[in-house]
Amino acid sequence: MALAGLSIGLVLRLAGWADAAGVVWFIGVAPVLLALLVEILRSLRRGEVGLDIVAALSMSAALTFGETLAAAVVALMYSGGTFLESFAEGRARREMRDLLSRVPHTATRHLDGTLEEVPLDAIVPGDRLLIRQGDIVPVDGTIASPTAFLDTSALTGESLPVRLGEGAEAMSGSTNAGEAFDLTATRRAAESTYAGIVRLVEEAQRSKAPMSRLADRWSLGFLAVTVTLALAAAWFTGDPIRAVAVLVVATPCPLILAVPVALVAGLSRAAQFGVLIKGARPLEGMARIRTLILDKTGTLTDGRPQIVEIESRDGMEEADILHLAASLDQASKHPVAQAIVAAAKARGLPLPVPSDIVEVPGEGVIGCIEGRNVIVGGDDFVAGRVGCGSEADALAAGSVLVAVAVDGRFAGHLVMADPLRGEAKAMLQALRREGVERILMATGDRADVAERVTEGLGLDGLRAGLSPDQKVLLVLTEHKNGPVMMVGDGVNDAPALAAADVGVAMGARGAAASAEAADVVLLVDRIDRLGAGICIARRSRRIAMESVVAGIGLSVLGMIAAAFGYLTPVEGALLQEAIDVAVILNALRALRITPPEIAGPATGTAGAAPSNVSGSKT
């Protein structure tokens, strides 16, 4: 209506019908002004005072003093600015809306040899589901087919499909990028990963940052300056049109446009890199972090046992040792056994089905592989059955020794450890460049294990053997050095995550309790995404402040020019429209932030390690 009124009025003015043009401009402004007054009254009833009042004053003053063209331009500027803000925020939230729109409503379940379509609420752990090609995985579960290819890009930013083998964990919200496969549900839909992510996204969209509230407080001061300058211009010059021009230039303030657009854009951009920030408040908190505290297992380390060395005896090939051990360990659900199986599959070794299996819980497994008697287990367990001495004392701190015997003779060892993540050192260096001054590790593990893992990382401190309450105490103690970020993945990390200024959970494989307590969740199993998240947070906040300072500065200069008579109301309205468009476009730069350490969304190796192996804290 504002655009139509302004356009028709200009046509009438050019045709020589000035009086008719004035009437049309008045008619175009009236509904905009009325809607604005209603919105102002609603805001005042909520105890909120904003710069919409300046827009109302400028339109009212312009109509009162016969500046109907200026009033029409302001009306178009205000309604157009509101539209631009909505468009900008809509673009910034696009990725989050896409995430929400992917929620499936039904699933296909196997039942007595038939398939039935059931609502998600009807799925219970243990149900066997059919996931067709292109389907969204409806609940968390384990792969019940030999193989599956999943596209996790909507959740983690991984651009390539992940290949998962039988027994591997599949995250709800992933897309089946390959042939149909069966999935055994492990959680109900409401408790699954995707449902939790959707809740976090909804919370993020409803949040309002402290910075935005600060902008509202600044708006009161700016409102006072605007009204004072307008009254002074009219008083000292005796020309009320100058007051109108001042009010027009000040409408609306970039404070109420740039801040929310930049911060919401930052949230959206971080989500593209697998960093789910629960709102603008944590985003601003990330931008101010000075101290970082990291858990060890599952955070700095992978959290899953991996083979770091194969020691052979009696000339047996390393591949043969792994082949026999993994074949037998298929019969065990122990995390170490499953890690050995995964390592063998990763090397492409064939794994025949074992027979005559005897498992001693917590000790080892005995069985027959292709006619050969094989024993796999702890060093003492195997040594006691073949008459060899134990060699466990030669282990490095934090390692696990798996012994293998074949046909009554000792064959060798599989040395396993929880290695440091390959990207950890580069990530810590990047964080220091981003301004993080102190980096510490807090773990419940032994000091010797923690020291071995962190050797060469250049940490500012190491605290080992900590209980959950001691981790909280450490977080509170470090507050004296500035805002603190805590990163963890286990249930015992949840209290410290909640106590920190910003808590970050390794959500890809971490405990649900830590993800709930955290302000930020890393959806991809890569610690270097923490650096990307902090970089995006700092640059988003910087862009918001740049937009505010530039917009306010230009508005003040325009107001001064209008007060001295260098701008007419119409010229002032056009100038302010240009300023508003400029600050919104500048705020949208946050959508294009690319952390220097990451050239694009992850193409990491999250699928290389078995997701069904969960490390336990020692």
Backbone torsions as a table, in degrees:
resi	resn	phi	psi	omega
1	MET	NA	-39.7	178.6
2	ALA	-63.9	-43.2	-179.9
3	LEU	-65.2	-43.1	-179.7
4	ALA	-64.3	-44.3	179.9
5	GLY	-61.7	-44.1	179.9
6	LEU	-64.7	-43.4	-176.7
7	SER	-66.6	-47.7	-179.1
8	ILE	-64.2	-39.9	178.5
9	GLY	-62.2	-40.2	178.6
10	LEU	-64.4	-39.7	177.9
11	VAL	-62.1	-44.9	179.6
12	LEU	-64.4	-39.5	179.8
13	ARG	-63.5	-44.3	178.9
14	LEU	-65.8	-27.5	178.8
15	ALA	-80.8	-3.3	177.5
16	GLY	94.9	3.9	179.3
17	TRP	-99.5	73.6	-174.8
18	ALA	-64.9	-42.3	-178.6
19	ASP	-64.0	-42.4	179.2
20	ALA	-64.9	-36.6	178.5
21	ALA	-62.7	-41.5	179.0
22	GLY	-61.8	-39.5	178.8
23	VAL	-65.2	-44.1	-179.6
24	VAL	-64.0	-41.6	178.4
25	TRP	-62.8	-39.7	178.4
26	PHE	-61.3	-44.6	-179.5
27	ILE	-63.7	-36.2	179.4
28	GLY	-70.9	-30.7	-178.5
29	VAL	-80.2	-36.4	-171.0
30	ALA	-53.8	-50.8	-178.7
31	PRO	-65.9	-33.1	177.9
32	VAL	-65.9	-44.8	179.7
33	LEU	-64.4	-40.4	179.8
34	LEU	-63.7	-45.7	178.5
35	ALA	-62.7	-37.5	179.3
36	LEU	-66.2	-41.5	179.0
37	LEU	-63.3	-40.5	177.5
38	VAL	-61.2	-43.7	179.6
39	GLU	-65.1	-37.8	178.2
40	ILE	-64.4	-42.5	178.8
41	LEU	-62.9	-40.6	177.4
42	ARG	-63.5	-40.8	179.8
43	SER	-65.9	-42.8	179.0
44	LEU	-63.5	-35.2	178.2
45	ARG	-65.1	-29.4	176.7
46	ARG	-86.2	0.6	-179.1
47	GLY	80.8	20.2	-179.0
48	GLU	-109.0	131.3	177.4
49	VAL	-120.8	122.2	-177.5
50	GLY	-132.1	-176.1	-175.8
51	LEU	-83.1	4.2	170.7
52	ASP	-60.7	-25.6	178.8
53	ILE	-61.7	-38.2	178.7
54	VAL	-63.5	-41.1	178.4
55	ALA	-61.3	-43.1	179.1
56	ALA	-64.7	-42.4	179.0
57	LEU	-62.7	-42.4	-177.4
58	SER	-66.2	-42.9	178.8
59	MET	-66.3	-42.5	-179.4
60	SER	-63.9	-44.7	-179.8
61	ALA	-64.7	-40.7	-179.7
62	ALA	-63.5	-42.4	178.3
63	LEU	-67.0	-39.1	-178.4
64	THR	-62.5	-40.0	-176.3
65	PHE	-99.2	19.1	171.9
66	GLY	79.1	8.5	178.3
67	GLU	-88.2	64.1	-174.6
68	THR	-68.0	-32.2	177.7
69	LEU	-64.9	-43.8	177.7
70	ALA	-62.6	-40.8	178.8
71	ALA	-62.3	-39.7	179.3
72	ALA	-66.0	-39.3	177.5
73	VAL	-64.6	-42.2	178.7
74	VAL	-63.4	-41.7	179.4
75	ALA	-61.0	-43.3	177.4
76	LEU	-66.3	-39.3	179.8
77	MET	-62.5	-45.2	-178.0
78	TYR	-66.7	-49.9	-179.0
79	SER	-67.1	-38.0	177.1
80	GLY	-66.5	-38.5	177.3
81	GLY	-64.7	-39.6	176.6
82	THR	-62.2	-41.5	178.0
83	PHE	-63.9	-45.0	179.7
84	LEU	-61.2	-39.4	178.9
85	GLU	-64.2	-44.6	178.7
86	SER	-63.2	-40.5	178.6
87	PHE	-64.0	-43.5	-178.7
88	ALA	-64.4	-45.9	179.7
89	GLU	-66.4	-36.5	177.7
90	GLY	-62.8	-40.1	177.5
91	ARG	-66.8	-40.3	-178.6
92	ALA	-66.1	-30.0	-178.1
93	ARG	-91.4	4.9	-171.3
94	ARG	-56.9	-45.9	-177.7
95	GLU	-63.7	-37.0	179.2
96	MET	-69.3	-38.9	177.3
97	ARG	-64.5	-39.0	177.3
98	ASP	-60.2	-39.8	179.5
99	LEU	-62.8	-44.7	-178.7
100	LEU	-67.4	-34.9	-176.8
101	SER	-72.3	-11.4	-176.6
102	ARG	-87.4	1.2	-177.4
103	VAL	-66.5	116.7	177.1
104	PRO	-73.8	155.9	-178.0
105	HIS	-110.0	-22.6	179.4
106	THR	-135.8	169.7	177.3
107	ALA	-144.7	158.6	179.5
108	THR	-101.1	120.1	-174.2
109	ARG	-116.0	138.8	173.5
110	HIS	-75.1	135.3	177.3
111	LEU	-150.0	110.5	176.0
112	ASP	52.3	46.5	176.8
113	GLY	80.0	3.3	177.8
114	THR	-122.7	171.2	177.6
115	LEU	-114.0	138.3	177.8
116	GLU	-134.6	144.8	177.7
117	GLU	-90.9	122.5	-175.2
118	VAL	-129.7	151.3	174.2
119	PRO	-67.8	155.9	-176.1
120	LEU	-59.7	-35.1	-177.9
121	ASP	-64.7	-18.8	-178.5
122	ALA	-84.0	-9.9	-178.3
123	ILE	-79.0	133.0	178.1
124	VAL	-125.2	156.1	178.2
125	PRO	-54.1	135.2	-178.0
126	GLY	102.8	-18.6	177.4
127	ASP	-64.4	142.8	177.1
128	ARG	-101.7	120.9	-174.4
129	LEU	-112.9	148.9	173.9
130	LEU	-99.4	122.7	178.5
131	ILE	-108.0	105.4	-177.9
132	ARG	-76.1	165.1	177.6
133	GLN	-61.4	129.9	-178.4
134	GLY	88.5	-10.5	179.6
135	ASP	-71.6	151.8	171.0
136	ILE	-87.5	130.3	177.4
137	VAL	-63.0	118.5	-170.1
138	PRO	-80.2	-30.6	-178.3
139	VAL	-140.0	162.0	173.3
140	ASP	-66.7	142.3	-179.7
141	GLY	-169.4	-173.4	177.8
142	THR	-117.3	145.7	-178.9
143	ILE	-67.4	126.3	-179.2
144	ALA	-107.2	8.3	175.9
145	SER	-114.9	165.7	-178.1
146	PRO	-56.6	-35.8	-178.3
147	THR	-156.0	158.3	177.3
148	ALA	-151.7	145.2	176.2
149	PHE	-114.7	118.9	-176.3
150	LEU	-118.4	136.8	173.8
151	ASP	-95.4	111.1	-178.0
152	THR	-105.9	16.5	-173.5
153	SER	-61.1	-34.9	-179.2
154	ALA	-67.3	-23.1	-177.6
155	LEU	-100.6	-40.3	-168.5
156	THR	-119.3	-12.9	-175.2
157	GLY	84.3	-0.2	177.9
158	GLU	-68.3	118.0	-173.2
159	SER	-79.4	-23.1	-178.8
160	LEU	-102.7	143.7	176.3
161	PRO	-60.1	147.2	-179.2
162	VAL	-100.7	131.7	177.7
163	ARG	-90.3	124.1	179.7
164	LEU	-120.1	139.3	177.8
165	GLY	-94.6	176.0	-179.4
166	GLU	-59.8	133.3	-179.7
167	GLY	91.7	-11.6	179.6
168	ALA	-73.4	151.2	-179.8
169	GLU	-80.8	136.5	176.6
170	ALA	-114.8	133.6	-176.3
171	MET	-91.0	132.5	177.2
172	SER	-61.9	145.0	-176.0
173	GLY	99.1	-15.3	175.1
174	SER	-73.8	158.3	178.9
175	THR	-109.7	135.6	177.7
176	ASN	-73.5	109.1	-177.9
177	ALA	-95.5	1.9	-178.9
178	GLY	-126.4	-151.0	178.7
179	GLU	-71.2	163.3	179.0
180	ALA	-61.1	145.7	178.3
181	PHE	-144.7	165.6	177.8
182	ASP	-98.3	146.6	-179.2
183	LEU	-130.3	132.1	174.0
184	THR	-96.6	116.5	-176.7
185	ALA	-65.8	136.5	176.2
186	THR	-113.9	-14.8	178.7
187	ARG	-141.1	157.5	171.4
188	ARG	-72.1	162.4	-176.8
189	ALA	-60.1	-42.4	-177.3
190	ALA	-67.1	-19.4	-177.8
191	GLU	-102.6	-0.5	-173.9
192	SER	-80.9	167.0	-176.7
193	THR	-56.0	-46.5	-174.0
194	TYR	-65.9	-39.4	178.1
195	ALA	-62.4	-40.1	177.7
196	GLY	-64.8	-39.3	178.9
197	ILE	-64.5	-42.5	179.2
198	VAL	-60.5	-42.1	178.0
199	ARG	-61.6	-42.4	179.6
200	LEU	-63.6	-40.9	179.8
201	VAL	-63.6	-43.7	179.9
202	GLU	-62.2	-39.7	177.0
203	GLU	-64.2	-40.4	-180.0
204	ALA	-63.4	-39.6	-178.5
205	GLN	-69.8	-27.5	-179.5
206	ARG	-86.0	-12.1	-172.2
207	SER	-73.4	154.3	174.2
208	LYS	-130.1	125.2	-170.7
209	ALA	-74.8	152.8	171.0
210	PRO	-55.9	-34.3	179.4
211	MET	-63.7	-38.1	178.0
212	SER	-66.2	-39.8	177.3
213	ARG	-66.2	-35.9	175.5
214	LEU	-62.6	-38.7	177.2
215	ALA	-61.7	-38.0	178.0
216	ASP	-63.5	-39.5	179.2
217	ARG	-67.8	-39.5	176.4
218	TRP	-62.9	-32.2	-177.5
219	SER	-62.5	-30.9	177.9
220	LEU	-64.6	-44.1	177.9
221	GLY	-64.1	-41.6	179.4
222	PHE	-65.7	-37.4	177.4
223	LEU	-61.5	-43.0	179.7
224	ALA	-64.2	-43.3	178.7
225	VAL	-62.4	-42.4	-178.3
226	THR	-61.9	-50.2	-178.3
227	VAL	-64.4	-41.6	179.4
228	THR	-61.6	-45.6	-179.2
229	LEU	-65.6	-38.3	179.4
230	ALA	-65.4	-44.9	179.5
231	LEU	-65.6	-39.4	179.5
232	ALA	-64.2	-41.7	179.3
233	ALA	-61.3	-42.6	179.7
234	ALA	-70.1	-37.5	-175.9
235	TRP	-68.4	-47.9	-173.8
236	PHE	-79.2	-22.9	-178.8
237	THR	-104.8	-17.1	-176.6
238	GLY	71.1	13.9	-177.5
239	ASP	-116.1	102.9	-179.2
240	PRO	-64.4	-20.2	-179.1
241	ILE	-65.0	-31.1	177.7
242	ARG	-65.5	-37.4	176.1
243	ALA	-62.9	-41.2	177.3
244	VAL	-60.4	-43.9	-179.4
245	ALA	-62.4	-41.4	178.4
246	VAL	-61.6	-46.4	-179.7
247	LEU	-63.3	-38.2	-178.9
248	VAL	-65.4	-43.3	-178.9
249	VAL	-63.7	-30.5	-176.0
250	ALA	-83.8	7.2	-171.9
251	THR	-118.6	133.5	-23.4
252	PRO	-85.5	167.8	-174.5
253	CYS	-79.1	137.5	177.6
254	PRO	-60.3	-16.9	178.1
255	LEU	-56.4	-41.9	-174.2
256	ILE	-86.0	-1.9	178.9
257	LEU	-107.5	-49.4	-169.4
258	ALA	-72.4	-42.1	-172.8
259	VAL	-62.4	-56.2	-178.4
260	PRO	-63.7	-36.6	-179.6
261	VAL	-64.2	-46.0	-178.6
262	ALA	-64.3	-42.1	-176.7
263	LEU	-72.4	-40.4	177.5
264	VAL	-66.1	-37.2	176.0
265	ALA	-63.2	-38.1	177.0
266	GLY	-63.6	-41.2	177.0
267	LEU	-60.3	-44.3	-179.0
268	SER	-65.7	-42.6	-178.8
269	ARG	-65.1	-41.6	178.8
270	ALA	-62.0	-37.6	179.7
271	ALA	-61.7	-30.8	179.2
272	GLN	-65.6	-23.6	179.7
273	PHE	-99.7	14.9	177.9
274	GLY	79.0	20.1	179.1
275	VAL	-113.2	104.4	-178.8
276	LEU	-93.9	110.0	-179.9
277	ILE	-99.5	129.3	-169.8
278	LYS	-76.5	6.0	177.2
279	GLY	161.3	177.6	-178.4
280	ALA	-71.5	-28.6	177.6
281	ARG	-60.9	-52.0	175.9
282	PRO	-62.5	-32.0	178.0
283	LEU	-61.1	-45.3	177.3
284	GLU	-67.4	-35.7	177.1
285	GLY	-62.2	-41.9	178.0
286	MET	-60.3	-34.2	-177.6
287	ALA	-70.0	-17.1	-176.7
288	ARG	-109.7	5.1	-174.9
289	ILE	-60.7	135.1	176.2
290	ARG	-119.9	-24.5	-179.6
291	THR	-127.2	134.8	-180.0
292	LEU	-120.9	127.1	176.2
293	ILE	-116.2	126.4	-175.8
294	LEU	-115.8	135.6	167.3
295	ASP	-73.8	163.5	-178.8
296	LYS	-93.9	-68.9	-171.0
297	THR	-68.4	121.9	179.7
298	GLY	83.8	-4.8	179.3
299	THR	-116.3	-72.3	173.1
300	LEU	-74.9	-31.3	175.7
301	THR	-102.7	169.5	-177.1
302	ASP	-70.4	-27.2	179.2
303	GLY	84.6	2.9	179.5
304	ARG	-132.1	136.4	179.8
305	PRO	-65.0	137.7	179.0
306	GLN	-134.4	150.1	178.5
307	ILE	-75.2	120.9	178.9
308	VAL	-105.6	-15.4	-179.8
309	GLU	-163.5	146.3	173.8
310	ILE	-120.7	117.6	179.5
311	GLU	-99.8	120.8	-176.8
312	SER	-100.3	146.2	175.2
313	ARG	-125.0	153.0	175.4
314	ASP	56.4	29.1	173.4
315	GLY	75.9	7.1	179.2
316	MET	-70.6	137.1	-179.3
317	GLU	-65.9	144.8	179.2
318	GLU	-60.5	-39.7	-179.6
319	ALA	-64.1	-35.0	178.9
320	ASP	-68.6	-40.0	178.4
321	ILE	-60.9	-47.2	-179.4
322	LEU	-66.4	-39.5	179.9
323	HIS	-59.5	-48.0	-178.2
324	LEU	-70.3	-43.5	-178.7
325	ALA	-63.2	-44.8	-178.4
326	ALA	-68.2	-38.3	178.6
327	SER	-59.5	-43.8	179.6
328	LEU	-70.9	-37.8	-176.8
329	ASP	-70.9	-7.3	173.5
330	GLN	-61.0	-21.8	-178.6
331	ALA	-83.5	-5.7	-175.9
332	SER	-113.9	145.7	175.9
333	LYS	-99.0	4.6	179.8
334	HIS	-61.7	138.5	-178.9
335	PRO	-54.4	-39.1	179.6
336	VAL	-66.4	-41.1	178.7
337	ALA	-62.7	-43.8	179.6
338	GLN	-65.9	-33.1	176.6
339	ALA	-66.4	-37.5	177.5
340	ILE	-66.0	-42.0	177.6
341	VAL	-61.1	-44.7	-179.4
342	ALA	-63.1	-39.3	179.2
343	ALA	-63.7	-40.6	178.8
344	ALA	-66.3	-41.3	178.9
345	LYS	-65.4	-37.3	179.2
346	ALA	-63.3	-28.2	178.5
347	ARG	-89.6	0.8	177.7
348	GLY	77.3	21.0	-178.9
349	LEU	-78.8	136.2	175.9
350	PRO	-72.3	140.5	-177.0
351	LEU	-123.3	98.8	177.9
352	PRO	-70.2	162.2	-179.3
353	VAL	-77.2	127.6	179.3
354	PRO	-74.9	159.4	177.1
355	SER	-135.4	168.5	179.3
356	ASP	51.5	48.3	-172.5
357	ILE	-83.0	134.1	171.6
358	VAL	-132.4	117.9	179.9
359	GLU	-111.4	130.7	173.2
360	VAL	-101.3	106.6	-173.4
361	PRO	-52.1	130.0	177.9
362	GLY	77.7	-3.2	-176.5
363	GLU	-116.3	-54.7	-177.6
364	GLY	170.6	-174.1	-177.0
365	VAL	-132.0	141.5	175.8
366	ILE	-122.2	139.3	179.8
367	GLY	-174.5	-172.6	-176.6
368	CYS	-121.0	129.2	179.3
369	ILE	-123.9	112.2	178.5
370	GLU	50.0	44.1	176.8
371	GLY	83.4	2.9	-179.5
372	ARG	-111.6	136.0	178.2
373	ASN	-81.7	123.8	-174.5
374	VAL	-125.5	140.0	174.8
375	ILE	-126.7	128.9	178.6
376	VAL	-132.0	131.4	178.6
377	GLY	170.3	-161.6	177.9
378	GLY	-62.4	157.2	-175.5
379	ASP	-60.7	-43.6	180.0
380	ASP	-65.3	-39.2	-179.3
381	PHE	-61.4	-47.8	-178.6
382	VAL	-71.8	-42.6	-178.3
383	ALA	-60.3	-36.9	-178.9
384	GLY	-67.6	-18.7	-178.6
385	ARG	-100.7	-16.1	178.6
386	VAL	-118.8	-0.8	175.4
387	GLY	79.0	24.0	177.4
388	CYS	-102.0	155.6	177.9
389	GLY	-77.3	151.0	179.0
390	SER	-72.6	143.5	178.3
391	GLU	-121.6	22.2	-176.4
392	ALA	-66.6	-25.2	-176.9
393	ASP	-67.2	-19.7	-176.9
394	ALA	-82.8	0.5	-176.0
395	LEU	-73.9	148.0	170.7
396	ALA	-75.3	155.7	-178.7
397	ALA	-58.0	133.6	177.1
398	GLY	86.4	-0.3	-179.5
399	SER	-94.2	160.0	177.1
400	VAL	-124.6	133.0	-178.8
401	LEU	-105.6	122.4	176.6
402	VAL	-110.6	118.6	-178.1
403	ALA	-92.8	149.5	-179.9
404	VAL	-131.8	128.8	175.6
405	ALA	-123.3	141.9	-178.7
406	VAL	-130.7	124.0	178.7
407	ASP	53.7	44.4	175.0
408	GLY	78.4	5.1	-179.6
409	ARG	-122.6	142.1	-179.8
410	PHE	-66.8	126.0	-175.4
411	ALA	-102.4	-31.0	180.0
412	GLY	157.2	-171.1	-178.4
413	HIS	-125.7	147.2	166.2
414	LEU	-108.5	113.5	179.9
415	VAL	-91.3	121.9	-175.7
416	MET	-120.8	146.9	179.3
417	ALA	-153.6	166.1	174.2
418	ASP	-99.1	94.9	-170.6
419	PRO	-76.2	158.2	173.5
420	LEU	-64.5	139.3	177.9
421	ARG	-61.4	138.0	-176.9
422	GLY	-61.3	-29.6	-176.8
423	GLU	-92.3	0.8	-172.1
424	ALA	-64.2	-48.0	-175.8
425	LYS	-63.4	-46.1	179.2
426	ALA	-62.6	-36.4	179.9
427	MET	-64.6	-44.0	-180.0
428	LEU	-63.8	-38.9	177.6
429	GLN	-64.6	-39.8	178.6
430	ALA	-64.8	-39.0	179.2
431	LEU	-64.7	-37.5	177.8
432	ARG	-64.6	-37.4	177.1
433	ARG	-67.1	-25.8	178.5
434	GLU	-82.6	-1.4	175.3
435	GLY	104.9	5.4	175.3
436	VAL	-73.4	118.9	-171.1
437	GLU	-89.0	-34.9	-178.1
438	ARG	-126.8	131.8	177.7
439	ILE	-128.2	121.7	-178.4
440	LEU	-126.9	158.8	173.0
441	MET	-115.9	134.8	177.6
442	ALA	-124.5	121.4	-175.8
443	THR	-143.1	153.3	173.2
444	GLY	-87.3	-1.9	-178.8
445	ASP	-76.3	171.5	178.3
446	ARG	-67.7	153.6	-177.8
447	ALA	-64.2	-39.3	-177.0
448	ASP	-66.4	-37.3	177.5
449	VAL	-66.9	-44.6	-179.6
450	ALA	-62.6	-40.4	-179.6
451	GLU	-65.8	-39.8	179.7
452	ARG	-64.8	-42.5	-177.1
453	VAL	-67.7	-38.9	-172.6
454	THR	-93.6	5.8	-178.6
455	GLU	-59.3	126.9	178.1
456	GLY	88.0	-0.5	-179.5
457	LEU	-82.3	-17.6	179.4
458	GLY	71.1	37.6	178.9
459	LEU	-71.1	153.8	178.0
460	ASP	-85.6	-11.0	179.0
461	GLY	-173.5	154.6	179.5
462	LEU	-137.6	123.0	179.2
463	ARG	-120.4	114.4	-176.4
464	ALA	-112.5	162.7	177.7
465	GLY	66.2	30.8	-176.2
466	LEU	-89.8	138.9	171.0
467	SER	-85.8	167.3	-179.8
468	PRO	-55.1	-41.1	-179.6
469	ASP	-70.8	-28.8	176.0
470	GLN	-71.0	-32.5	174.4
471	LYS	-65.0	-40.2	176.7
472	VAL	-61.2	-44.1	179.4
473	LEU	-60.5	-40.0	178.2
474	LEU	-62.3	-43.3	178.7
475	VAL	-60.7	-46.3	-178.8
476	LEU	-65.0	-37.0	179.0
477	THR	-65.2	-38.5	-176.9
478	GLU	-74.8	-7.5	178.8
479	HIS	-60.7	-25.9	-177.5
480	LYS	-65.2	-21.4	-179.6
481	ASN	-92.6	1.8	-179.4
482	GLY	123.0	-179.8	-179.9
483	PRO	-55.8	138.7	-173.8
484	VAL	-115.2	136.1	171.5
485	MET	-112.6	133.5	177.5
486	MET	-116.2	133.4	-179.7
487	VAL	-121.5	127.6	179.2
488	GLY	-157.2	176.5	-178.1
489	ASP	-137.2	-11.2	-174.1
490	GLY	-101.9	168.9	177.3
491	VAL	-60.2	-36.2	-178.3
492	ASN	-72.1	-9.0	176.9
493	ASP	-89.5	-15.4	-172.9
494	ALA	-57.3	-44.7	179.4
495	PRO	-60.7	-40.8	-179.9
496	ALA	-68.5	-36.7	177.7
497	LEU	-62.1	-40.2	179.8
498	ALA	-70.7	-30.5	-177.9
499	ALA	-77.9	-25.8	-176.6
500	ALA	-72.6	158.4	174.8
501	ASP	-60.9	-39.3	174.8
502	VAL	-136.8	118.1	176.4
503	GLY	-100.7	133.5	-178.3
504	VAL	-120.7	126.9	179.8
505	ALA	-108.7	138.4	172.1
506	MET	-78.7	88.3	-169.0
507	GLY	-78.1	-15.5	-176.8
508	ALA	-62.1	-40.2	179.6
509	ARG	-133.6	3.0	-175.3
510	GLY	-75.4	173.3	-179.5
511	ALA	-72.8	148.7	-179.7
512	ALA	-62.7	-32.9	-178.7
513	ALA	-63.2	-40.5	180.0
514	SER	-68.8	-37.8	179.0
515	ALA	-65.5	-36.8	178.9
516	GLU	-69.4	-38.2	-177.6
517	ALA	-76.7	-20.2	-172.7
518	ALA	-82.7	157.1	174.1
519	ASP	-89.9	-24.3	-177.3
520	VAL	-133.4	138.9	178.8
521	VAL	-123.9	125.6	174.7
522	LEU	-87.2	107.6	-175.2
523	LEU	-77.3	-22.5	178.2
524	VAL	-101.5	142.4	-173.7
525	ASP	-80.8	59.8	179.1
526	ARG	-140.2	121.1	-178.0
527	ILE	-70.1	-23.3	-177.9
528	ASP	-67.7	-16.1	176.5
529	ARG	-67.1	-19.2	174.7
530	LEU	-61.6	-43.8	177.2
531	GLY	-62.4	-39.3	177.9
532	ALA	-63.1	-41.8	-179.5
533	GLY	-63.5	-43.9	179.9
534	ILE	-65.3	-41.1	178.5
535	CYS	-61.0	-45.6	179.9
536	ILE	-64.3	-41.5	179.9
537	ALA	-61.3	-46.3	-177.5
538	ARG	-66.6	-41.2	-178.4
539	ARG	-72.0	-34.3	177.3
540	SER	-63.7	-44.6	179.0
541	ARG	-64.4	-39.4	179.0
542	ARG	-64.7	-41.0	179.1
543	ILE	-64.1	-40.1	178.3
544	ALA	-61.2	-45.2	-179.3
545	MET	-67.3	-39.2	177.0
546	GLU	-59.9	-43.6	-179.4
547	SER	-63.9	-41.8	-179.5
548	VAL	-64.8	-50.7	-176.9
549	VAL	-62.5	-45.7	-179.6
550	ALA	-65.0	-44.3	-178.5
551	GLY	-64.8	-46.4	179.6
552	ILE	-65.1	-42.3	180.0
553	GLY	-59.9	-46.4	179.1
554	LEU	-65.3	-37.8	179.2
555	SER	-65.1	-42.8	179.7
556	VAL	-63.3	-43.5	177.3
557	LEU	-60.3	-42.1	178.1
558	GLY	-64.6	-38.6	178.5
559	MET	-64.4	-41.3	178.7
560	ILE	-64.5	-43.2	178.3
561	ALA	-61.1	-40.8	178.9
562	ALA	-66.2	-38.4	-179.9
563	ALA	-63.1	-33.6	179.5
564	PHE	-89.8	6.1	173.9
565	GLY	86.2	12.7	-179.6
566	TYR	-85.9	-9.7	179.1
567	LEU	-130.7	131.9	171.7
568	THR	-81.3	165.1	177.8
569	PRO	-55.6	-40.7	-179.7
570	VAL	-65.9	-45.3	178.8
571	GLU	-62.9	-38.9	178.2
572	GLY	-64.2	-39.2	179.0
573	ALA	-64.3	-43.3	179.1
574	LEU	-65.5	-38.1	178.4
575	LEU	-63.0	-45.4	-178.2
576	GLN	-67.0	-34.5	176.4
577	GLU	-61.3	-42.5	177.8
578	ALA	-63.6	-39.4	178.7
579	ILE	-63.6	-44.7	-178.6
580	ASP	-63.5	-44.3	178.2
581	VAL	-61.1	-40.6	-178.4
582	ALA	-63.6	-44.1	-177.0
583	VAL	-71.1	-33.2	177.4
584	ILE	-67.0	-45.7	178.3
585	LEU	-62.7	-37.6	177.8
586	ASN	-65.4	-41.0	179.5
587	ALA	-63.0	-32.7	179.7
588	LEU	-70.0	-9.1	174.7
589	ARG	-59.4	-23.9	179.7
590	ALA	-62.2	-22.3	177.9
591	LEU	-71.6	-14.9	-176.3
592	ARG	-110.8	11.1	179.4
593	ILE	-64.3	129.4	175.6
594	THR	-125.9	111.7	178.1
595	PRO	-55.9	138.4	-175.2
596	PRO	-62.4	-25.0	-178.7
597	GLU	-82.2	-10.9	-175.9
598	ILE	-128.6	120.3	-178.5
599	ALA	-81.5	-18.7	-178.8
600	GLY	-173.9	179.6	178.5
601	PRO	-54.6	153.4	-169.6
602	ALA	-61.4	142.5	168.2
603	THR	-124.0	36.6	-171.1
604	GLY	-69.5	-171.1	-172.1
605	THR	-110.9	39.0	-178.1
606	ALA	-61.3	-28.2	-178.3
607	GLY	-88.1	-3.2	-175.8
608	ALA	-73.8	-34.6	-180.0
609	ALA	-95.8	152.8	-176.2
610	PRO	-71.0	122.7	-179.4
611	SER	-78.4	-4.5	178.2
612	ASN	-93.6	5.6	177.0
613	VAL	-104.2	116.8	-179.7
614	SER	-111.4	122.1	-179.8
615	GLY	-70.7	149.0	177.1
616	SER	-113.5	145.5	-178.3
617	LYS	-78.8	133.0	-178.0
618	THR	-88.1	NA	NA
